[in-house]
Amino acid sequence: QVQLVEFGGGLVQAGDSLRLSCAASGRTFSRYTMGWFRQAPGKEREFVARITGSGGSQYYRDSVKGRFTISRDNAKNTVYLQMNSLKPEDTGVYYCAARISGSDDYNYWGQGTQVTVSS
């Protein structure tokens, strides 16, 4: 069982930066691929980024490439999402999620943190 708690959301202006953190419980954090997702009002939840258990590979949705960076610290059981050059369309509730490396499904989800980017 993995419990996830996100931190770091807030209200910022376009062009600003935010760093989200997601703290995970458990002693096998490095076995999990970690992902960040977001959901804007009235829209479906969408993939933002993911990072493999070792941290060696990262993947991003096209609209955030070059602006967002996902990273992890396995010693601290924490995954981060550094968001730079934020745009109003980045507004939404951001969720972190965990899946066993090699699995297709994310089994564990955090409660979400709100990110609002004003123009």
C-alpha positions as CSV (number, residue, x, y, z in Angstrom):
1,Q,0.0,0.0,0.0
2,V,1.3,3.5,-0.9
3,Q,-0.1,6.7,0.3
4,L,0.6,9.9,-1.6
5,V,0.3,13.5,-0.5
6,E,0.9,16.5,-2.8
7,F,2.2,19.9,-1.8
8,G,3.1,23.1,-3.5
9,G,0.1,24.3,-5.4
10,G,-1.0,27.9,-5.5
11,L,-2.1,30.9,-7.4
12,V,0.6,32.4,-9.7
13,Q,0.8,34.7,-12.7
14,A,1.6,33.6,-16.2
15,G,5.3,33.2,-16.6
16,D,5.9,32.3,-13.0
17,S,7.2,29.0,-11.6
18,L,6.0,26.5,-9.1
19,R,7.4,23.3,-7.7
20,L,5.0,20.5,-6.7
21,S,6.1,17.8,-4.3
22,C,4.6,14.4,-3.7
23,A,5.5,12.5,-0.6
24,A,5.0,8.8,-0.5
25,S,4.7,6.3,2.3
26,G,6.3,2.9,2.3
27,R,9.8,1.5,2.0
28,T,9.7,0.4,-1.6
29,F,9.3,3.8,-3.3
30,S,12.0,3.0,-5.9
31,R,9.9,0.1,-7.3
32,Y,7.3,2.5,-8.5
33,T,7.1,4.6,-11.6
34,M,5.7,7.9,-10.5
35,G,3.4,10.1,-12.6
36,W,1.9,13.6,-12.5
37,F,-1.6,14.2,-13.9
38,R,-3.8,17.2,-14.0
39,Q,-7.5,17.9,-14.4
40,A,-8.9,21.3,-15.6
41,P,-12.4,22.3,-14.8
42,G,-14.8,20.5,-17.1
43,K,-12.1,18.4,-18.7
44,E,-10.8,14.9,-18.3
45,R,-7.8,14.1,-16.3
46,E,-4.6,14.1,-18.5
47,F,-1.1,12.8,-18.2
48,V,1.6,15.4,-17.6
49,A,4.8,13.6,-16.8
50,R,6.2,10.3,-15.4
51,I,9.6,9.1,-14.2
52,T,10.8,5.6,-13.8
53,G,11.7,4.0,-10.4
54,S,15.4,4.7,-10.7
55,G,14.8,8.2,-12.1
56,G,16.7,7.4,-15.2
57,S,13.9,8.1,-17.7
58,Q,11.3,10.8,-17.9
59,Y,8.4,11.3,-20.2
60,Y,6.2,14.4,-20.8
61,R,3.1,15.5,-22.6
62,D,4.1,17.7,-25.6
63,S,2.6,20.9,-24.2
64,V,4.9,20.9,-21.2
65,K,8.1,19.8,-22.7
66,G,10.9,22.3,-22.1
67,R,8.9,23.9,-19.3
68,F,8.2,21.2,-16.7
69,T,10.8,18.8,-15.2
70,I,9.9,15.7,-13.2
71,S,12.5,14.4,-10.7
72,R,12.6,12.2,-7.7
73,D,14.6,11.6,-4.5
74,N,14.2,8.0,-3.5
75,A,16.0,8.6,-0.2
76,K,13.2,11.0,0.7
77,N,10.3,9.0,-1.0
78,T,9.4,12.2,-2.9
79,V,8.7,13.1,-6.5
80,Y,8.8,16.6,-7.8
81,L,7.3,18.6,-10.6
82,Q,9.2,21.8,-11.4
83,M,6.9,24.0,-13.5
84,N,8.4,27.0,-15.3
85,S,6.9,29.5,-17.7
86,L,3.5,28.7,-16.5
87,K,0.5,29.4,-18.7
88,P,-3.2,29.9,-17.9
89,E,-3.9,26.6,-19.7
90,D,-1.8,24.8,-17.1
91,T,-4.5,25.6,-14.5
92,G,-6.0,22.5,-12.8
93,V,-5.8,20.1,-10.0
94,Y,-2.5,18.2,-10.1
95,Y,-2.3,14.7,-8.9
96,C,0.6,12.4,-8.3
97,A,0.2,8.7,-8.9
98,A,2.2,5.5,-8.5
99,R,2.4,2.3,-10.4
100,I,4.6,-0.7,-10.0
101,S,7.4,-0.5,-12.6
102,G,6.3,-2.5,-15.7
103,S,2.6,-2.2,-14.9
104,D,0.2,-0.2,-17.1
105,D,-2.1,1.0,-14.4
106,Y,-1.6,3.6,-11.7
107,N,-2.9,2.0,-8.5
108,Y,-2.3,4.8,-6.1
109,W,-3.3,8.4,-6.2
110,G,-2.9,11.5,-4.1
111,Q,-5.7,13.9,-3.2
112,G,-4.5,16.6,-5.6
113,T,-3.3,20.1,-5.3
114,Q,-4.7,23.1,-7.1
115,V,-2.6,25.1,-9.5
116,T,-4.1,28.3,-10.8
117,V,-2.3,30.5,-13.4
118,S,-3.7,33.9,-14.0
119,S,-3.1,35.8,-17.2
